[in-house]
Amino acid sequence: MANTITRRTALSLALHALAARAALARTGPTPFNLEALRMPIGDQVAELLPVIVGGFERGRLPDGMRVPADEALHVRYQRGSDVVIVDATLPATAADARAAVDTAAREKRDELRRTDRQQDLPRIVQDLRSDPAYVALGAFVAWSRGRYFFAARASSPHALAAFMQAFPH
């Protein structure tokens, strides 16, 4: 006998998909209006990852710290019980930054399959060829801006939306 779903289940799945799209705060052609954000400049952590972002605060980092080119720098931001972990790296080329977004997209898909959340696969929003390249789902987003790669994982989609509304790049 074929697996059938009830009308109620189908409606519930559709509403969850709509809620996930809304949680991405899609106000432009990209999630979080990424294409309208300021282009990053330089490699100084203090400039690329501000101490305060929309009420979220990051811990103190060494003065003069630079964003690495070969591995991601992980920075924790917190606002009350909301937490956002931001990864930043400065690959050699824009193509390498887009490749990092592609890798993040593959890892997110693998995670969903591994954790038996395959029903979330169709809700992934992505464009891996443009600038910015991006992939987003729920409380996760990864994107490139030229040679820069960023990823953010939050404690909730709401926390991510609040953080991204204020993130400068």
JOFENFEN-V710178 format. One record per residue. RES is the residue in one letter. PHI is phi in degrees with one decimal (999 if undefined). PSI is psi as a letter, one per 40 degrees, with the letter a starting at -180 (999 if undefined). BURIAL is b if it has 16 or more other C-alpha atoms within 10 Angstrom, else e. Layout:
{{RES:PHI:PSI:BURIAL} {RES:PHI:PSI:BURIAL}}
This chain:
{{M:999:h:e} {A:-69.6:i:e} {N:-71.1:h:e} {T:-118.0:i:e} {I:-115.2:i:e} {T:-76.7:i:e} {R:-60.2:d:e} {R:-62.8:d:e} {T:-64.3:d:e} {A:-62.0:d:e} {L:-64.2:d:e} {S:-61.8:d:e} {L:-63.0:d:e} {A:-64.2:d:e} {L:-65.1:d:e} {H:-63.1:d:e} {A:-63.9:d:b} {L:-64.1:d:e} {A:-64.1:d:e} {A:-63.9:d:b} {R:-62.9:d:b} {A:-64.1:d:b} {A:-64.7:d:b} {L:-76.4:e:b} {A:51.3:f:b} {R:-74.7:g:e} {T:-107.1:e:e} {G:-140.7:a:e} {P:-67.3:e:e} {T:-122.4:i:b} {P:-58.5:i:b} {F:58.1:e:b} {N:56.6:f:e} {L:-54.9:d:b} {E:-67.4:e:b} {A:-92.1:e:e} {L:-70.9:i:b} {R:-62.1:h:e} {M:-70.7:h:e} {P:-64.9:i:e} {I:-137.4:h:e} {G:79.3:a:e} {D:-130.0:e:b} {Q:-77.0:h:e} {V:-57.2:d:b} {A:-59.2:d:b} {E:-85.3:d:e} {L:-83.9:d:b} {L:-127.7:g:b} {P:-57.2:i:e} {V:-63.1:d:b} {I:-117.0:h:b} {V:-133.8:h:b} {G:55.3:f:e} {G:89.4:e:e} {F:-85.6:h:b} {E:-123.1:h:b} {R:-100.4:i:b} {G:-70.4:i:e} {R:-69.1:h:e} {L:-121.0:i:e} {P:-58.1:h:e} {D:-58.2:i:e} {G:75.4:e:e} {M:-63.1:i:e} {R:-112.3:i:b} {V:-73.8:h:b} {P:-72.4:i:e} {A:-95.4:d:b} {D:-108.9:e:e} {E:-153.1:i:e} {A:-76.2:h:b} {L:-88.9:h:b} {H:-103.5:h:e} {V:-126.8:h:b} {R:-99.3:h:b} {Y:-114.3:i:b} {Q:-140.7:i:b} {R:-140.1:h:b} {G:60.5:b:e} {S:-89.8:e:e} {D:-80.5:h:b} {V:-129.2:h:b} {V:-130.7:h:b} {I:-103.2:h:b} {V:-108.7:h:b} {D:-105.3:h:b} {A:-138.3:i:b} {T:-151.9:i:b} {L:-124.8:g:b} {P:-62.4:i:b} {A:-66.9:d:e} {T:-137.8:i:e} {A:-63.0:d:b} {A:-62.6:d:b} {D:-66.3:d:b} {A:-65.3:d:b} {R:-64.3:d:b} {A:-63.8:d:b} {A:-65.7:d:b} {V:-66.1:d:b} {D:-59.7:d:b} {T:-62.6:d:e} {A:-61.2:d:b} {A:-64.3:d:b} {R:-63.4:d:e} {E:-64.6:d:e} {K:-64.5:d:b} {R:-62.4:d:b} {D:-61.6:d:e} {E:-60.9:d:e} {L:-63.2:d:e} {R:-67.5:d:e} {R:-65.9:d:e} {T:-96.6:e:e} {D:58.2:f:e} {R:-116.3:f:e} {Q:-60.4:d:e} {Q:-64.8:e:e} {D:-84.5:e:b} {L:-54.1:d:e} {P:-66.9:e:e} {R:-85.2:e:b} {I:-67.0:h:b} {V:-109.2:h:b} {Q:-154.9:i:b} {D:-148.9:h:b} {L:-97.6:e:b} {R:-111.1:d:e} {S:-86.7:i:e} {D:-125.8:h:b} {P:-82.3:i:b} {A:-84.5:i:b} {Y:-156.9:i:b} {V:-145.0:h:b} {A:-146.7:i:b} {L:-160.8:h:b} {G:57.2:b:b} {A:-97.6:f:b} {F:-135.8:h:b} {V:-149.3:i:b} {A:-132.6:i:b} {W:-154.5:i:b} {S:-118.0:i:b} {R:-136.8:h:b} {G:59.0:b:b} {R:-82.6:e:b} {Y:-91.7:i:b} {F:-122.5:h:b} {F:-131.0:i:b} {A:-143.1:i:b} {A:-136.6:h:b} {R:-121.8:h:b} {A:-118.9:i:b} {S:-71.2:e:e} {S:-161.3:i:e} {P:-59.7:d:b} {H:-63.6:d:b} {A:-62.3:d:b} {L:-63.4:d:b} {A:-61.2:d:b} {A:-64.6:d:b} {F:-66.2:d:b} {M:-66.6:d:b} {Q:-62.0:d:b} {A:-109.4:e:e} {F:-68.6:h:b} {P:-78.8:d:b} {H:-118.2:999:b}}
